[in-house]
Amino acid sequence: MQSKYLRKYAKKSNRMIVQRDTYIEKLWSRRHNGLIKIVTGMRRSGKSFLLFNLFVKQLKDNGVDDNHIIAIDLEDYRNVSLRKPDELLHFVDSKIVDDSMYYLLIDEVQRLEFFEEVLNSFLKKSNVDVYVTGSNARFLSRDVITIFRGRSDEVRVHPFCFKEFMSTQDSLNHEQCLRQYLTYGGMPQASTMNSNEQRKTYLQDLFTGTYLRDIKERYNLRDDADMEELMDVLASSVGSLVNPTKLKNTFHSVKQSTITVDTIKTYLDLLQDAFLVEKAVRYDIKGRKYIGTPSKYYFDDLGLRNARLGFRQVEFTHLMENLIYNELRARGQLVDVGQVTLNTKNAEGKSQRTLLEVDFVCNQGDNRIYIQSAFNLPDEEKTLQEIRPLMQIGDNFQKVVIVGGLQPTYRNDKGILILNIFDFLLNPDSIEL
C-alpha cells in the first residue's frame, strides 16, 4: 500500500518537477523535533507533491530506507479502511519492526476519524516522526489548534512564487512571465497548462467547483448569495481598506440585503480558513499600536482572484501589491499595513491631521522593513509621493520602494532602496541589501 502511493506521486513528477527548496528546508529542519509537522495551505497548491515526492526524495537521498517511510493517502478510496483509527494504528504498528526512526506521512488527515487522538498517540513513539497534510477548515479551526497546542509545528504552503513559476516557463522572458503570473497566478496545475484558455477554465472551475463548494458544504450554507457578493467585493478591492460596517451599509442600500456586520465578519473568516485570502491589519507606526478596522485582504493566488471576476479586472498596479504581499508572506515575514499620522498646519494656520499609508510593515524576529509598492516611477513628483510616508518614519530600519518595469535598483540620497520588481522576486535577500 505504501509503495503504490509513492509510485503514484513519482509518476506525476515525470511531467515537471519544481524544486520547492524553501519548504523542503523547513520540513528538514523540523525532523525529530517531537512534534507533529502539519503541512497546510489551499487545495491544489502542491502540499501532497511536496511531502510525498520532494520530501521523500530528500529522505532517501540522506540514506532513509524505503521500509522506514510509511506513506498513507486517505483521499484514495482504496485506503478507505485506514480512515478508521484502529485500522490505521494497526497498519502503522505492523510497519514498525525495529528501533530505527520511521517517517509517517499522512495525506488529507482530516479524513481520519478522531484524527486528533490518533496523531497524539503517535507522539508517544520515540522512533516515529509524523508529517501530515490537511486542507479542511475543521482541521485548522481554533479548537483543533488548541488541541495540538505545544505538540504541532505548522508549515504553510503557498502556490508557486514567481521564481518557481518562472522555472515552468522556458519560452517567456521576465516581463512576459510577470504579466502571465499577475494574470493566471501560480497554482501548480495552471502553471503547466499549454494555453491561456485552459488556464482560465481550470481556475474558474477550481474556484466554484472546489473552494466555494467546500465552504458551502463545511458550514452548511444555504443562502450564500451575500458571501459570493462579498468575494466579488474583495476581489475588486485588492489593495483597498475593507470595513465590515461600511460593507453592511452598502449591502443594505444597494442589494436590499439584511446581512449583519457579524455575518460579514464570519464570511471573511471562512474565506481565510479556506486559504483564499489573508488579512493584513493596520499598524500605527508612530503610535506603535494596531488599529482594529478597516483591514486589507489579499488573495493567496492572483489567478483565482482574476478568475472570480471573469478576468475582467486585471489591473497590474493593484495586482503587483498583492504579489509583493504574497512573496513576503512566503518568505516568512509577518506583514501589516502601515499608517503614519502627521500633525501639520494648513494655509490658514489651523492644525490638521494627515494620514499617510505605508503599504507594508514587515517583521521577522527583531528586524523590521518598511515597503512601498509602485508600479512605476515616471517622474520626480511620483517618486516623492511614494517616499514621503517612508521619510516620516523616525527609526533606522530599512525602507524600500519596489518598482515595476525596468527601473534599475539603486539607493537614493535619503537612504531609501529603490528596488526593481525582478530583483525583489528573484533574490530572496534583496530587501536586506
Secondary structure, 3 states (H helix, E strand, C coil): CHHHHHHHHHHHHCCCCCCCHHHHHHHHHCCCCCCEEEEECCCCCCHHHHHHHHHHHHHHHCCCCHHHEEEEECCCHHHHHHHCHHHHHHHHHHHCCCCCCEEEEEECHHHCCCHHHHHHHHCCCCCEEEEEEECCHHHHCHHHHHHCCCCEEEEECCCCCHHHHHCCCCCCCHHHHHHHHHHHCCCHHHHCCCCHHHHHHHHHHHHHHHHHHHHHHHHCCCCCHHHHHHHHHHHHCCCCCECHHHHHHHHHHHCCCCCCHHHHHHHHHHHHHCCCEEEEEEEECCCCEEEEEEEEEEECCHHHHHHHCCCCCCCHHHHHHHHHHHHHHHCCCEEEEEEEEEEEECCCCCEEEEEEEEEEEEEECCEEEEEEEECCCCCHHHHHHHHHHHHCCCCCCEEEEEECCCCCCEECCCCCEEEEHHHHHHCCCHHHC
